[in-house]
């Protein structure tokens, strides 16, 4: 697509999201295309590209909005990729959290734990933390002070420090 689209629905072909920016207060919001079209229609506006901006409200509801629309091509693909990343991270953390809870009484060096650590490797970016979890998981003999709780907290905290979204149940 070269230039601005003629209509908001033209953006369906490139699976776009739309970045709505208020040039008055500098507020920015990214909208899914279907939600933006329904918002424009709800406000009594036209879905023509050049007139749709008059029917969109400022994200911060400022008094004198001047709205600018910017298409983000393949935005849905990015949103899906982020959702998949979020699911991978949180499922892996759930496996590690459950293993850490059992680790004081039994060895938890299972294939599931190994897979979860492998999945988290590109996100944690510190192999020492993952190795520490694995060593705690397979250490023999088992004692209450050899659990995987501390290595789990370090891994989860590193993910939070990296800016990853961690579910409340998996937070350290």
N, C-alpha and C positions, 0 to 999 in steps of 0.2 A: 504494500500500500504506500503510495507516494502522496504526501501532503495530508491535509486534514480530511477526515471522513465526511461524507455528506449527512449521515444520520448516525445516531448512537448505535443502532442495530447493525450497522456495517462492521462494527468492531467484533461481532460474534465470529467472523471468519478468522480472525487472528487471536481468538481466545484472550481478549484484552481485559485488563482492569483499567480504571480511570482514576488518575490522581487529581483530586479537587483541591485547589489552593486559593485561599482568600488573599489577594494582594494587599488588602488594607491592614489586616492583623497578622499576616504571614502564617496562618493556621493551615495545616495540610492534613488530608485524609485520603486514604485509598479505598475506593468503592469497587465492589463487584459490579459487573456491567448490568445484570438483571436488576439488582437493587437500585442502581442509579436511574435506570429507565423508569422503574415504578415510582421512584421519588419524584422525578420530573413530572410524570403524569399526575401523581397525587397533588402536586403543587399547581396543577393547571397549565403546565408548560408544554412546549413542543419538543419532540426528540430530535429536531434538526440540530446539527452539531453547533452551529453558531448561536442559536437561540436557547439551547438547553441550559447554558450557564446562567441565564437569568432566572431559571426556575429552581436552581440549587441553592440551598441556604449555606451560610458560612459554618464550618465545623465548630467554631466557638461562638456562633450566634452574635457576631459583632453588629453594630448599628448600621454601618454603611459598607456592606460587602461588595467587593469587586472580584468575581469568581473567574478563575482560569482553569480550564480542563486540559489534561494531558493524558493521552492514551499510553498505557504500558502494555506493549505487545507480549503475548504469551504469559500474562500475569497469572492466569489460572494454573499454568504449569508450575510456576514458582510457588504458588500457594499450596498446590498438591505436594510439591517436593518438601516444603517446610512441614506440612502435616505428616508426611511419611517419616521425616527426620525426627519429629516430635514423638511419634509412635515408637520408632526404633529405640530411641534413647530411654523413654519411660518404661517400655517393656523390659529392656535390658536391666535397668535399675531395679525394677520390681523383682526380677529373678535374683539379682545380687542381694537385695534387701531381705528377701525370704531366706536366702542361703545364710546371710549374716546372722539372722535370728536363730537359726539352727546350729550355727558353727561352734557354739560353746560346748555342745554335747556330742556332736558327730562331725566327721570329716565331710566337707561339702565340695570337694574337688571333683565335681561331676561334669559331664559333657555340656550340660545346660549352662553351668557357670562359666565354663571355658568359652562357649559360644557368646554369651553375654559380654564377657571381657573383650572378645575379638570384635564384636559389633561396636563397642564403645571406643576402641583404639583410635580411630580417626578424629573423634570428638574430644577426647581427653587430652591427646597430644603429649602425654607424659607416660612413657612406658613403665617408669619406676612405680607409679601408683597402682597400675594394673598388676604388675609383678608382685607387689606387696600383698595385694588381695589374694592372688593365687597361692603365694607361699603360706599365708594364713589359712587358706582353705584346705591345704593338703598336709599341714604339719601334724606329726604324730609324736607323742601321745597327745590327746585332746585335754585341754584344761580350760577353765572359764576365762583365763587371761589370754588365751590364744585365739579368741574369737575374731571374726572378720569385721566387727563393728567399726573400729577405727579406720581401717583401710576403705571401708564402704563410705564413711563420712568424707574422707579425703577425695575419693572419686566423685561423689555427688557435688561436693563443694567446688571442685575443679570445673565441672560442667556448668555450674552456676556462674563461676568467674569467667568462663568462656562466652557467657551470654545465652546459653541454651535454656530452653524453657523446661523446667522440671516440675512435675506434678507435686502437689502438696504432700501426698503420702510418701513420696520418694525423697523429700528434702532431708538433709542431714540433721 
